[in-house]
Amino acid sequence: MKKYSEQNDELRAEYNLKPLLKQAVRGKYAERYAEGTNLVLLAPGVAAAFPTADAVNEALRLVLQLSQIPSSSEKSAVPI
């Protein structure tokens, strides 16, 4: 096995991360993560329907409320 210095390690230019890492900040989002912030990437069509984060949250709350309403088939079911 060759030592690292002896290896011919040719990384492609498009994989050079040094310019990106110069401005990197370690733990930039650590505080938000610790607070429990959840980020969700919406599909472009869904994002277009909801102009703000409040609109998304309101719609999701409505879905949660509707999921708690028993369906008509559940109401007519005879308990055993």
Residue pairs with C-beta under 8 A, 6 or more apart in sequence:
42 50
42 56
50 56
50 59
